[in-house]
Amino acid sequence: MNQSFETQVRIAIRALSDVIAPALAGADKHVVEQLQLTIATLGFVADRIPEATRFARLELSSCLALAERARAIVQPSLPAESEVLAAGISVGEEVLALCVRDAADCEVASRHLREQLAALVATTHGSPCERDLTAAILDGSEAMLAQARLWALPFGFELTPEALPAPAW
Amino acid sequence: MSHPVLSFTEAQRRHPDEAMIARIRDRYPTEPEIDAVLTRKMRRRRGDPYKAVPIERLVAGVTAMIGEELGYEAQVSNARWLSGGASKLQMVFDLAWRGLDGQAPESVETLVLRMEPAASVTESSRRREFEVLNAVQGVIPAPRPYWVDPEARHLPYPGMVYAFAQGAAKPSVGVEKVSGLGQNYGPELRVKLAPHFVSLLARLHTVDPGECTAMVSFMQAQAGSNASVIRQVNAYRRIWEEDRIEEEPLLEVVYQWLIAHAPPVDRPSIVHGDYRSGNFLFDEASGAITAWLDWEGAVIGDRHQDLTYATLPTFQHLSEDGRSVLASGMMPKDDFYAAYVAASGLPVDPVRIRYFEIFNRYLVCVLTLAASARASLQAGTHQDVLVNFVSQMGHTAIADLRERFLEVTR
């Protein structure tokens, strides 16, 4: 049986940490720095691989919720744009319903919805629904951004990780 | 005014054609030199990914470049890589030469070649960096620039040569972070560095950019007009369009707000653009700042841009008492602004401060979530692993932008 991706990455990390790094003592600073960053990046991958599909599904769910909200806001004044967004929502829901789909499918559907939402913000600029759509984007982004920060936690940029909510994936 | 909404696929972003480039240029007009740099980036993207450049290739290029500039043969030796920074490739070397006019006795000077890779965290102009370094000589400590190869006639990519500046980038004790972000200098050194940090910014901002004849690649900012601010916002929005991996609807909301609320510049200044902890060298014994580095983001614009950049959360840390937040590891934000007013004689306008707090957060999001992510995705740099690492800061940065945007617009 093949080793899992996570196991293989951890094997590579051990080799880099325990064998390669000591052998580079005295090398140029940028060489050592890149090795340390490589080890940290692989550590992130090893931590997250087992959860990747669940995270991608969570992200798609959040995008769908925000898109539904945006569609309700613009539907009365921009029926054509609303229909276009509805088509994107339909695709996203279909992907989400198929639990056998992998993370990449969810990412594609999420990115499509993100593009549609940003385009809607540009289209509605100066229109009567701008205010409500802006509020929906700001509101809907909060939980999504918090989860994205949690996801990237292994990179170590969060000053107070304990202030972040629990993972929702 | 309503503009057409641009829509490009990931495949188009990976291999942009001339029609795509033209549409983006038309939609987000900016300064001509910035436009040229970003256009070149997009055209370069169609070519091969970055290949490691042997140091011998750089030695040959820099020797040819200097020889042509001097008109006589000068000897390059002792070339070695210079680490530090996330965006440019740097080589330090010794030059045996007889001065700019060839009449001086032969001497050896240590110089730095600063060259861009195929893609970068901050795509920028070596020509502009060279010009602004010339302009600030005698005003603020900065490496003396010698020669520039803005179109890569001698080097693999555009580059410039400047004097090697003495000093430390980080204290000899303390925790290091990527690119010096959130650098803690420690209480003793901080007391010495902080006044210098403020007074040099004041000195830079009180230079009249209209008198800086060397800065020919910069568009002047007009007092009473917000055109220069809008050009800058458009430059970052353009990078977002060119480089992003995935859209963030929140950034479109913020972009619209930045355009609608761009304040007129009250007094044009030379703006460093990256004035923060980690971007200067210092003498650890005296606490004197010996050189300001990384001038590639310099513009002629509004001083509040630098003031708010130096106070971004990314560059802060808590003081030893655990209560005060120190901007750029120097002093609390309000103290920093007060010290700046005293040193420069220029007012700090709270409305402009709030605007540029949003502007700079937007800029950081674009450079991390778009430029850095794209550069590493397309294998465009000499240290993709570092650039990819930096891109992961973007999640924290955009959450911070959202929070501050809500506070400012409420």
Interface residues (C-beta under 8 A of the other chain):
Chain A: D28 K29 H30 E33 Q34 L37 T38 A40 T41 F44 L66 E107 S110 R111 R114 E115 L117 A118 A119 L120 V121 A122 T123 H125 G126 T134 I137 L138 S141 E142 L145 A146 A148 R149 W151 A152 F155 F157 E158 L159
Chain B: S2 H3 V5 S7 R80 W81 S83 G84 V178 G182 E246 E247 E248 P249 L250 L251 E252 V253 Q256 Q383 V385 L386 N388 F389 Q392 M393 H395 T396 I398 A399 R402 F405 L406
